[in-house]
Amino acid sequence: MSAVRVRRAGADDLDLLAPLFDAYRVFYGQESDLAAAHRFLAVRQAAGESQLILAEADGEAVGFVQLYPFFSSVRLARLLVLNDLYVAEGARRMGVARALIDGAAELARDRGCHGLMLETAEDNHAAQTLYEKLGWEQQTDFRVYTLRI
């Protein structure tokens, strides 16, 4: 695989992103629905609700990251939530995830954000190892709760 190139994605990239986003959802146990994946990304982009970064290698889309704005009242600052990160199976362990995370950090800096935050599955040890290697710190002083509505 040639060098990985990451770039901020726009509406013109949705046809490249949707299959990756669909595969990401399938990875997390959801049924494949390419049309719904495309619609979801299109709505987020059109509303300015998310930022997408696309990774390409050898002329193919091989990964993406999706970031959502988040505000911290305590910090009086804006952050970005790195909500979705996916690398196509054939492109894993080739630096794609690292390049995407670097691209996300650059976007956060350009937007004047205080930082990035993410959550990952408890058993996603490969991702946890990478995050820690890149300087991310696990928060142990807060608990995360959710309420299904």
C-alpha positions in Angstrom: 0.0 0.0 0.0 1.3 3.4 -0.9 1.4 6.4 1.5 -1.8 7.2 3.3 -3.3 10.5 2.5 -6.0 12.0 4.8 -8.1 15.0 4.0 -11.2 16.7 5.2 -14.2 15.2 3.4 -17.1 17.1 1.8 -20.4 16.4 0.3 -18.7 15.2 -2.9 -17.1 12.4 -0.9 -20.3 10.8 0.4 -20.3 8.0 -2.2 -16.7 7.1 -1.0 -17.6 7.4 2.7 -20.9 5.6 2.8 -19.6 2.1 2.2 -17.0 2.6 4.9 -19.5 4.0 7.3 -21.8 1.0 6.6 -19.0 -1.4 7.3 -18.2 0.4 10.5 -21.8 -0.1 11.6 -21.8 -3.7 10.7 -18.5 -4.1 12.7 -20.6 -2.9 15.7 -23.4 -5.5 15.1 -25.8 -3.4 13.0 -27.5 -4.7 9.8 -26.0 -3.4 6.6 -28.0 -0.5 5.1 -25.9 1.4 2.6 -28.7 3.8 1.7 -29.4 4.7 5.3 -25.6 5.1 6.0 -25.4 7.5 3.0 -28.5 9.5 4.2 -27.2 9.7 7.8 -23.8 11.2 6.6 -25.5 13.5 4.1 -27.8 15.0 6.8 -25.0 15.4 9.3 -22.9 17.2 6.7 -25.7 19.4 5.3 -26.6 20.5 8.9 -22.9 21.1 9.8 -23.3 18.6 12.7 -20.2 16.6 12.0 -16.8 16.8 10.4 -15.5 13.9 8.3 -11.9 13.0 7.5 -11.2 10.5 4.7 -8.1 8.3 4.4 -7.1 7.2 0.9 -4.3 4.9 -0.3 -3.6 3.7 -3.9 -6.6 5.7 -5.1 -9.1 3.9 -2.7 -11.0 5.1 0.3 -9.6 3.0 3.2 -10.8 4.7 6.3 -12.6 7.6 7.9 -13.1 9.4 11.1 -16.3 11.4 12.1 -16.1 14.1 14.7 -18.9 15.9 16.5 -18.7 19.2 18.4 -19.0 19.1 22.2 -18.8 21.9 24.7 -17.4 21.7 28.2 -19.0 24.1 30.7 -16.4 23.3 33.3 -13.5 24.0 30.9 -15.4 26.8 29.1 -14.2 25.3 25.9 -15.2 23.5 22.7 -14.0 19.9 22.1 -14.5 17.5 19.4 -15.8 14.0 20.0 -14.0 11.4 17.9 -17.2 9.4 17.6 -16.4 7.1 14.6 -13.1 5.7 13.4 -12.9 2.9 10.9 -10.2 1.4 8.8 -11.1 -1.1 6.0 -9.9 -4.6 6.9 -7.3 -4.8 4.2 -5.7 -1.5 5.2 -5.3 -2.2 8.9 -1.9 -2.1 10.7 -0.6 0.2 8.0 -0.8 3.5 9.7 -4.2 4.5 8.5 -5.8 4.9 12.0 -2.8 6.9 13.2 -3.1 9.2 10.1 -6.8 9.7 10.8 -6.2 10.5 14.4 -3.5 13.0 13.4 -5.9 14.5 11.0 -8.6 14.8 13.7 -6.1 16.5 16.0 -5.1 19.0 13.3 -8.8 19.8 12.7 -9.4 20.3 16.4 -6.4 22.7 16.5 -7.6 24.6 13.5 -11.0 25.0 15.1 -9.5 26.3 18.4 -10.8 23.3 20.3 -9.5 22.5 23.8 -9.0 18.8 22.8 -10.5 15.6 21.5 -12.4 12.9 23.4 -13.6 9.5 22.5 -15.1 6.3 23.9 -14.3 2.8 22.8 -15.6 -0.6 23.6 -14.1 -2.2 26.6 -12.8 -5.2 24.6 -11.3 -3.0 21.7 -7.8 -3.6 23.0 -6.1 -2.8 19.6 -7.6 0.6 19.5 -6.9 1.2 23.2 -3.2 0.4 22.6 -3.0 2.8 19.7 -4.7 5.6 21.6 -2.4 5.3 24.6 0.6 5.1 22.3 -0.5 8.4 20.7 -0.7 10.1 24.1 -4.5 9.7 24.9 -5.2 9.3 28.5 -8.0 7.1 29.9 -10.2 9.1 32.2 -10.9 7.3 35.5 -12.4 10.2 37.5 -15.7 10.2 35.7 -18.3 7.6 35.0 -20.3 7.6 31.8 -24.1 6.9 32.0 -26.6 6.7 29.3 -30.4 6.8 29.3 -32.2 5.1 26.5 -35.1 7.2 25.3 
